[in-house]
Amino acid sequence: MFNTNEILLNSLQKVERWVEDHNYKGYEPFDGLSSFLRQLTFGNLLLDRLLMQLVRQSPVNLRPLLGVKPLNSTIGRGYMAWGYLIMLKLTGKNRYKDNAVLCLQWLMENKSPGYVDYSWGKHFDFASRGGMYPKLRPITVWTSLIGLAFLDAYDILEEKKYLEVASSVCNWILSLPRRVTNSGVCLGYQPTRQSSIHNSNMLGAAMLAKTAKYTDNSEYLEVAEAAMEYSCSRQLSDGSWYYGEQPNFHWIDNFHTGYNLDSLKCYMDSTNDKTFEENLSQGFEYYKNHFFEENGRPKYYHNRVYPVDSQCAAQAIDTLANFSDYDESALDLALEVANWTIQNMQDKDGHFYYRQYPLIKAKTPMLHWAQATTYKALALLLFKMEETSKNRKDTANWKGYVEY
């Protein structure tokens, strides 16, 4: 009978092979505007959104019929690099180092064109409530997450070029439009306009704060603190956050809440600033109590289960593993979510399904949305389990040796 470590490792190795066999390319939920039907929308935002949502929401994969091909993914490469680095720390095996370096080099060679500093965007046009985002235009969420992977690379591999990339990312973040208020500053979601979106703002702040830990850049710290003040002062009384401050962004979902919590914890760990400790505590309690069923299945919204989304599952495993040194119950919950996800959302070929609906599963093989994010999350969970097993006197729950 497999023990927990073996189940997790087997799942990780299967998805690792799937990604590498597909040369780091895949579909994405929002790639529908790559279809040849795009010419029939005539550049109309509403029609673009309808086409994109048709492809996204269909439980049957329409992409091959509509001419949508698997694409490269900057954030996918970032997450895979991150996962490889964690596995390098866990196992010491050079193949993980080699793969991480290759992914990081690809990202350095494929930054968004037209910008001096490092930043990254999607490989497809994207139509949202906030407007049209052309392909390759950088966004703060992806740029910050990739930047954090480069910081881990600097920390683990000790190569200065990775810190230089991270500093360049911070300079790009500082160039973004901001909303200045009496209770903090909100960083822009993308270069051309400001949107008061919390996960983007907090991820940017985390990136600035963690880079400042290595560079002692006072401007990075100042802006990071102001950005965290903005989002923490707008945290709801029950500990939750709306996705954004505009009325059309007033929903509360699983994976964006995970981003917020990880970002706030990163900021606090990097700066030792305890100002927002109550925000972190309240936010994490809300997260644990509202986004999971008893069997470990992650809910999409705080008050609704469906659609059960692979991004919610991956981010939940990641966030809960990350908080295992903050809350003793987090690791057990992470294991429950991971077990449910592996048993219910992983195909025999290794890829994780996109979504589960009440009567059907959407099994489309995405790249970043399920494979890369889950790979990094499982790697972090294995690493945290290894740390915990060394620190606990009673290791009954962790018995069994696994050759990584």
C-alpha positions as CSV (number, residue, x, y, z in Angstrom):
1,M,0.0,0.0,0.0
2,F,1.4,3.4,-1.0
3,N,2.0,5.9,1.8
4,T,1.2,9.6,1.4
5,N,4.6,10.6,0.2
6,E,4.5,8.0,-2.6
7,I,1.1,9.0,-3.7
8,L,2.1,12.7,-4.0
9,L,5.5,11.9,-5.6
10,N,3.9,9.5,-8.2
11,S,1.3,12.2,-9.1
12,L,4.0,14.9,-9.3
13,Q,6.2,12.7,-11.6
14,K,3.3,12.0,-13.9
15,V,2.4,15.6,-14.4
16,E,6.1,16.5,-14.8
17,R,6.3,14.0,-17.6
18,W,3.2,15.3,-19.2
19,V,4.4,18.9,-19.3
20,E,7.9,17.9,-20.6
21,D,6.4,15.6,-23.2
22,H,4.3,18.4,-24.5
23,N,7.3,20.8,-24.6
24,Y,5.7,23.2,-22.1
25,K,2.8,24.0,-24.3
26,G,-0.9,23.6,-23.7
27,Y,-4.3,25.2,-23.8
28,E,-5.5,27.8,-21.4
29,P,-9.0,28.7,-20.1
30,F,-9.0,32.1,-21.8
31,D,-7.3,31.3,-25.1
32,G,-10.6,31.3,-27.2
33,L,-9.7,34.5,-29.1
34,S,-7.0,32.6,-30.9
35,S,-9.8,30.9,-32.9
36,F,-10.4,31.7,-36.5
37,L,-13.8,32.8,-35.4
38,R,-12.2,35.9,-33.9
39,Q,-12.6,37.7,-37.2
40,L,-16.4,37.5,-36.8
41,T,-16.4,39.6,-33.6
42,F,-15.1,42.7,-35.6
43,G,-13.2,43.9,-32.6
44,N,-16.3,44.3,-30.5
45,L,-15.5,43.7,-26.8
46,L,-18.9,42.1,-26.0
47,L,-18.6,39.7,-28.9
48,D,-14.9,39.0,-28.0
49,R,-16.0,38.1,-24.5
50,L,-18.8,35.9,-25.7
51,L,-16.5,33.9,-27.9
52,M,-13.8,33.6,-25.2
53,Q,-16.4,32.5,-22.6
54,L,-17.9,30.0,-25.1
55,V,-14.6,28.3,-25.4
56,R,-13.8,28.6,-21.7
57,Q,-17.1,27.4,-20.3
58,S,-17.7,24.5,-22.7
59,P,-17.3,21.1,-20.9
60,V,-16.3,19.7,-24.2
61,N,-13.0,21.0,-25.7
62,L,-14.0,23.0,-28.7
63,R,-10.4,24.3,-29.4
64,P,-9.4,21.8,-32.0
65,L,-12.6,22.5,-34.0
66,L,-12.1,26.2,-33.7
67,G,-8.4,26.3,-34.7
68,V,-7.1,27.1,-31.2
69,K,-3.6,25.5,-30.8
70,P,-1.6,24.7,-27.7
71,L,0.6,27.7,-26.9
72,N,3.6,28.6,-24.8
73,S,2.9,30.0,-21.4
74,T,5.2,32.5,-19.6
75,I,3.5,31.8,-16.2
76,G,3.5,28.1,-17.0
77,R,7.3,28.2,-17.4
78,G,7.6,30.3,-14.2
79,Y,5.6,27.8,-12.1
80,M,7.6,24.8,-13.6
81,A,10.9,26.6,-12.8
82,W,9.6,27.2,-9.2
83,G,8.6,23.5,-8.8
84,Y,12.0,22.3,-10.2
85,L,13.8,24.6,-7.7
86,I,11.8,23.1,-4.8
87,M,12.5,19.6,-6.0
88,L,16.2,20.5,-6.2
89,K,16.2,21.5,-2.6
90,L,14.3,18.4,-1.6
91,T,16.4,15.9,-3.6
92,G,19.6,17.5,-4.6
93,K,19.3,16.0,-8.1
94,N,20.9,18.0,-10.9
95,R,18.2,17.3,-13.4
96,Y,15.9,19.6,-11.5
97,K,18.5,22.3,-11.5
98,D,19.1,21.9,-15.3
99,N,15.3,22.1,-16.0
100,A,14.9,25.1,-13.8
101,V,17.8,26.9,-15.5
102,L,16.3,26.2,-18.9
103,C,12.9,27.5,-17.9
104,L,14.4,30.7,-16.4
105,Q,16.5,31.3,-19.5
106,W,13.5,30.9,-21.7
107,L,11.7,33.5,-19.6
108,M,14.6,35.9,-19.9
109,E,14.5,35.5,-23.6
110,N,10.8,35.8,-23.9
111,K,9.9,38.9,-21.8
112,S,7.2,41.2,-23.1
113,P,8.5,43.2,-26.1
114,G,8.6,46.9,-26.0
115,Y,9.6,47.2,-22.3
116,V,13.0,47.9,-21.0
117,D,12.5,46.0,-17.7
118,Y,11.5,42.4,-17.3
119,S,7.8,41.7,-17.4
120,W,5.5,39.0,-18.9
121,G,2.0,38.6,-20.3
122,K,-0.3,36.1,-22.0
123,H,0.4,34.5,-25.4
124,F,-3.2,35.4,-26.5
125,D,-5.6,38.3,-26.5
126,F,-7.9,38.4,-23.4
127,A,-11.2,40.2,-23.1
128,S,-12.5,40.9,-19.6
129,R,-14.9,43.1,-17.7
130,G,-12.0,45.5,-17.4
131,G,-11.5,45.7,-21.1
132,M,-9.2,44.2,-23.8
133,Y,-5.7,43.0,-22.9
134,P,-3.6,42.3,-26.0
135,K,-1.3,39.3,-26.1
136,L,2.1,39.8,-24.6
137,R,1.1,43.0,-22.8
138,P,2.5,42.4,-19.3
139,I,0.3,42.0,-16.2
140,T,1.3,42.5,-12.6
141,V,0.0,39.1,-11.4
142,W,2.0,37.0,-13.8
143,T,5.1,39.3,-13.7
144,S,5.2,39.2,-9.9
145,L,4.7,35.4,-9.6
146,I,7.5,34.9,-12.2
147,G,9.6,37.4,-10.3
148,L,9.2,35.5,-7.1
149,A,10.4,32.4,-8.9
150,F,13.6,34.3,-9.9
151,L,14.1,35.3,-6.3
152,D,14.0,31.7,-5.3
153,A,16.4,30.9,-8.0
154,Y,18.8,33.5,-6.7
155,D,18.4,32.2,-3.2
156,I,19.0,28.5,-4.2
157,L,21.4,28.8,-7.1
158,E,23.2,32.0,-5.9
159,E,23.6,33.4,-9.3
160,K,23.5,37.2,-9.4
161,K,21.7,37.4,-12.8
162,Y,18.5,36.1,-11.2
163,L,18.5,38.9,-8.6
164,E,19.1,41.4,-11.4
165,V,16.0,40.1,-13.2
166,A,14.0,40.4,-9.9
167,S,15.2,44.0,-9.5
168,S,14.2,44.8,-13.1
169,V,10.8,43.4,-12.4
170,C,10.5,45.7,-9.4
171,N,11.4,48.7,-11.5
172,W,8.6,47.7,-13.9
173,I,6.2,47.4,-11.0
174,L,7.2,50.9,-9.8
175,S,6.4,52.3,-13.3
176,L,2.8,51.2,-13.1
177,P,-0.1,53.6,-12.7
178,R,-1.2,53.8,-9.0
179,R,-4.3,54.8,-7.1
180,V,-3.1,57.0,-4.2
181,T,-5.5,57.2,-1.2
182,N,-5.4,58.3,2.4
183,S,-5.2,54.6,3.3
184,G,-2.5,53.3,1.1
185,V,-1.6,53.0,-2.6
186,C,-3.0,50.4,-5.1
187,L,-0.6,49.2,-7.8
188,G,-1.9,48.9,-11.4
189,Y,-2.9,45.6,-12.9
190,Q,-1.2,46.5,-16.2
191,P,0.8,49.3,-17.7
192,T,-1.9,51.4,-19.4
193,R,-4.5,51.9,-16.6
194,Q,-5.1,51.4,-12.9
195,S,-7.6,48.8,-11.6
196,S,-8.2,48.4,-7.9
197,I,-7.7,44.6,-7.8
198,H,-6.4,43.2,-4.6
199,N,-4.5,40.1,-5.6
200,S,-2.5,42.0,-8.2
201,N,-1.8,44.8,-5.8
202,M,-0.7,42.4,-3.0
203,L,1.4,40.3,-5.3
204,G,3.3,43.4,-6.5
205,A,3.9,44.4,-2.9
206,A,5.2,40.9,-2.1
207,M,7.6,41.0,-5.0
208,L,8.9,44.5,-3.9
209,A,9.3,43.5,-0.3
210,K,11.1,40.2,-1.0
211,T,13.5,41.8,-3.4
212,A,14.2,44.6,-0.9
213,K,15.3,41.9,1.6
214,Y,18.2,41.2,-0.8
215,T,18.9,44.7,-2.1
216,D,18.0,47.0,0.8
217,N,16.1,49.2,-1.7
218,S,14.1,51.6,0.5
219,E,11.7,52.7,-2.3
220,Y,10.7,49.1,-2.8
221,L,9.9,48.8,0.9
222,E,8.0,52.1,1.0
223,V,5.7,51.2,-1.9
224,A,5.2,47.6,-0.7
225,E,4.0,48.9,2.7
226,A,1.7,51.4,1.2
227,A,0.2,48.7,-1.2
228,M,-0.4,46.3,1.7
229,E,-2.0,49.1,3.7
230,Y,-4.4,49.7,0.8
231,S,-5.6,46.1,0.6
232,C,-5.5,45.3,4.3
233,S,-7.5,48.4,5.2
234,R,-10.2,47.2,2.7
235,Q,-10.3,43.7,4.0
236,L,-13.9,42.9,4.9
237,S,-14.9,42.5,8.6
238,D,-15.1,38.7,8.3
239,G,-11.5,38.4,7.0
240,S,-12.3,38.1,3.3
241,W,-11.5,40.3,0.3
242,Y,-13.5,41.2,-2.7
243,Y,-11.6,40.5,-5.9
244,G,-11.6,44.2,-6.5
245,E,-13.0,47.4,-5.2
246,Q,-15.2,48.3,-8.2
247,P,-18.8,47.0,-7.8
248,N,-18.5,44.7,-10.8
249,F,-15.6,43.0,-9.0
250,H,-17.4,42.2,-5.8
251,W,-17.0,38.5,-5.6
252,I,-15.0,36.3,-3.2
253,D,-13.2,33.3,-4.6
254,N,-10.8,30.6,-3.6
255,F,-7.6,31.1,-5.6
256,H,-7.4,34.9,-5.5
257,T,-7.8,34.7,-1.8
258,G,-4.9,32.3,-1.7
259,Y,-2.8,34.8,-3.7
260,N,-3.7,37.5,-1.2
261,L,-2.7,35.4,1.8
262,D,0.5,34.2,0.3
263,S,1.4,37.7,-0.7
264,L,0.7,39.1,2.8
265,K,2.7,36.3,4.4
266,C,5.6,36.9,2.0
267,Y,5.6,40.6,2.8
268,M,5.6,40.0,6.6
269,D,8.3,37.3,6.3
270,S,10.5,39.6,4.2
271,T,10.1,42.7,6.3
272,N,9.3,41.5,9.8
273,D,6.6,44.1,9.8
274,K,3.8,42.9,12.2
275,T,1.4,45.7,11.3
276,F,-0.9,43.4,9.4
277,E,-0.7,40.3,11.6
278,E,-4.4,40.5,12.5
279,N,-5.3,40.8,8.8
280,L,-3.3,37.6,8.1
281,S,-4.8,35.7,11.0
282,Q,-8.4,36.7,10.1
283,G,-7.9,36.1,6.4
284,F,-6.4,32.6,6.9
285,E,-9.2,31.6,9.3
286,Y,-11.8,32.7,6.8
287,Y,-9.9,30.8,4.0
288,K,-9.9,27.6,5.9
289,N,-13.5,27.8,7.0
290,H,-15.2,28.8,3.8
291,F,-13.4,27.3,0.8
292,F,-13.3,23.5,1.5
293,E,-15.6,20.6,1.9
294,E,-15.1,17.9,4.5
295,N,-13.6,15.5,2.0
296,G,-11.0,18.1,0.9
297,R,-12.8,19.2,-2.3
298,P,-12.1,22.9,-2.9
299,K,-15.0,25.3,-3.5
300,Y,-14.7,28.0,-6.2
301,Y,-16.6,30.7,-4.2
302,H,-17.0,31.2,-0.5
303,N,-20.7,30.3,-0.8
304,R,-20.8,28.0,-3.8
305,V,-18.9,24.8,-4.8
306,Y,-19.2,24.6,-8.6
307,P,-17.4,24.8,-10.8
308,V,-14.7,22.9,-9.0
309,D,-11.7,24.4,-10.7
310,S,-8.1,23.0,-10.9
311,Q,-6.7,26.4,-10.2
312,C,-8.5,26.5,-6.9
313,A,-7.2,23.1,-6.1
314,A,-3.6,23.9,-7.0
315,Q,-3.5,27.2,-5.3
316,A,-5.1,25.7,-2.2
317,I,-2.5,23.1,-1.9
318,D,0.2,25.7,-2.4
319,T,-1.2,28.2,0.1
320,L,-2.0,25.6,2.8
321,A,1.5,24.1,2.5
322,N,3.0,27.6,2.6
323,F,1.1,28.3,5.9
324,S,2.1,25.0,7.5
325,D,4.7,26.9,9.6
326,Y,2.0,29.4,10.6
327,D,-0.9,27.1,11.4
328,E,-0.5,23.4,12.4
329,S,-3.8,22.4,10.8
330,A,-2.8,23.8,7.4
331,L,-0.7,20.8,6.4
332,D,-3.4,18.2,7.1
333,L,-5.9,20.3,5.1
334,A,-3.4,20.6,2.3
335,L,-3.0,16.8,2.2
336,E,-6.8,16.4,2.1
337,V,-7.1,18.7,-0.8
338,A,-4.2,17.1,-2.6
339,N,-5.6,13.6,-2.1
340,W,-9.0,14.7,-3.4
341,T,-7.5,16.4,-6.4
342,I,-5.3,13.4,-7.3
343,Q,-8.1,11.0,-7.0
344,N,-10.7,13.0,-8.8
345,M,-8.9,15.4,-11.2
346,Q,-5.8,13.6,-12.5
347,D,-6.0,11.6,-15.8
348,K,-4.1,8.4,-16.2
349,D,-1.8,10.2,-18.7
350,G,-0.7,12.6,-15.9
351,H,-2.5,15.8,-16.7
352,F,-5.0,17.4,-14.4
353,Y,-8.5,18.2,-15.6
354,Y,-9.7,21.7,-16.0
355,R,-13.0,21.6,-14.0
356,Q,-15.6,19.4,-12.4
357,Y,-19.3,20.3,-12.9
358,P,-22.2,18.6,-11.2
359,L,-22.7,16.0,-14.0
360,I,-19.5,16.2,-16.1
361,K,-15.8,16.9,-16.0
362,A,-14.1,19.2,-18.4
363,K,-10.9,17.2,-19.1
364,T,-9.2,19.7,-21.4
365,P,-5.4,19.6,-20.7
366,M,-4.4,23.2,-19.8
367,L,-0.8,24.1,-19.2
368,H,-0.4,26.8,-16.6
369,W,-4.0,26.5,-15.2
370,A,-3.6,23.0,-13.9
371,Q,-0.4,21.3,-14.8
372,A,2.3,23.9,-13.8
373,T,0.5,25.3,-10.8
374,T,-0.2,21.8,-9.4
375,Y,3.3,20.7,-10.1
376,K,4.7,23.5,-8.0
377,A,2.1,23.0,-5.3
378,L,2.8,19.3,-4.9
379,A,6.5,20.0,-4.8
380,L,6.0,22.5,-2.0
381,L,3.8,20.1,-0.1
382,L,6.4,17.3,-0.3
383,F,9.0,19.7,0.9
384,K,6.9,20.9,3.8
385,M,6.1,17.3,4.8
386,E,9.8,16.5,4.8
387,E,10.5,19.6,7.0
388,T,7.7,18.6,9.3
389,S,8.8,15.0,9.6
390,K,12.2,16.2,10.8
391,N,10.7,18.6,13.4
392,R,8.1,16.3,14.9
393,K,9.0,14.0,17.7
394,D,6.1,11.7,16.9
395,T,6.6,10.8,13.2
396,A,3.9,8.1,13.0
397,N,2.0,10.0,10.3
398,W,5.1,10.3,8.2
399,K,6.6,6.8,8.3
400,G,7.9,5.3,5.2
401,Y,10.9,6.2,3.1
402,V,10.5,7.5,-0.5
403,E,13.4,7.7,-2.9
404,Y,12.7,11.0,-4.7
